[in-house]
């Protein structure tokens, strides 16, 4: 997400639409505008965010943090979210695996 009061950008809108589309095989995925960006939800629990400039992030914990780091992902401030590496975002099967793990983490 962006900064509170920030204007939503076309990049954020497009990224949110794209990730929801790529994750469409998982039921009940949705995006909601938040602070100039978007939250990505599964059954009402947020497991991903889209920064106001369009960068996508997924929720991490100790169980998957090293996967993100070894693939060059960046942490989103102090929040437990890491950027989705381009290679992962472009590979739908891997993206689905990473998203499912983030969904599990969001339910803890």
C-alpha positions in Angstrom: 0.0 0.0 0.0 1.0 3.5 -0.3 0.9 6.5 2.0 -2.3 7.5 3.7 -3.9 10.2 1.5 -1.9 9.3 -1.6 -3.7 9.3 -4.9 -4.3 5.9 -6.5 -2.3 5.4 -9.7 -3.0 3.5 -12.9 0.0 1.3 -12.0 -1.7 0.2 -8.8 -5.0 -0.4 -10.4 -3.4 -2.5 -13.2 -1.2 -4.5 -10.9 -4.2 -5.3 -8.6 -6.3 -6.4 -11.6 -3.4 -8.5 -12.9 -2.7 -10.3 -9.7 -6.3 -11.1 -9.0 -6.5 -12.5 -12.6 -3.4 -14.6 -12.1 -4.7 -16.0 -8.8 -8.2 -16.7 -10.2 -7.8 -20.4 -9.7 -7.9 -19.8 -5.9 -11.4 -19.1 -4.9 -12.5 -15.8 -3.2 -9.5 -13.6 -4.1 -10.3 -9.9 -4.2 -8.6 -6.5 -4.2 -9.7 -3.4 -2.2 -8.4 0.2 -2.6 -6.4 1.2 0.5 -4.1 4.2 1.1 -3.4 4.9 -2.6 -2.7 1.2 -3.3 -4.6 -2.0 -2.8 -5.0 -4.8 -0.3 -5.2 -8.4 -1.8 -7.6 -10.6 0.2 -8.6 -14.2 0.4 -11.9 -14.8 2.3 -11.6 -11.4 3.9 -8.0 -11.9 5.2 -5.3 -9.7 3.6 -2.3 -11.6 2.3 -0.9 -9.2 -0.2 -0.6 -5.6 -1.0 -0.1 -3.4 -4.1 2.0 -0.3 -3.4 0.5 2.9 -4.8 3.1 2.8 -7.6 2.1 -0.8 -8.6 4.7 -3.0 -6.8 3.1 -6.3 -5.6 4.0 -7.7 -2.2 3.0 -11.0 -0.4 2.9 -11.7 3.4 5.9 -13.6 4.8 7.0 -15.1 8.0 10.0 -17.2 9.0 8.8 -20.1 7.0 9.1 -18.4 3.6 11.2 -15.3 4.1 14.5 -16.9 2.8 12.8 -17.8 -0.5 12.0 -14.1 -1.0 15.4 -12.9 0.0 17.3 -15.4 -2.2 15.2 -14.2 -5.1 16.0 -10.5 -4.6 12.7 -9.5 -3.0 12.5 -6.3 -1.0 10.8 -5.8 2.3 7.9 -3.3 2.5 9.0 -1.0 5.3 8.4 -2.5 8.7 5.5 -4.6 7.5 5.8 -8.4 7.0 5.4 -8.2 3.3 8.1 -8.7 0.6 8.0 -7.8 -3.1 7.2 -10.5 -5.6 10.3 -11.1 -7.8 9.6 -10.7 -11.5 10.5 -14.3 -12.2 7.9 -15.5 -9.7 5.2 -13.0 -10.9 5.7 -14.2 -14.5 5.4 -17.9 -13.6 1.8 -18.5 -12.6 2.4 -21.9 -11.0 5.1 -20.5 -8.7 3.1 -17.4 -8.0 0.1 -19.6 -7.0 2.4 -21.6 -4.6 3.8 -18.4 -3.0 0.3 -16.9 -2.7 -1.1 -20.0 -1.1 1.7 -19.9 1.5 1.0 -16.2 2.2 -2.7 -17.0 2.5 -1.8 -19.7 5.2 0.3 -17.1 7.0 -2.5 -14.5 7.0 -4.7 -17.0 8.8 -2.4 -17.5 11.7 
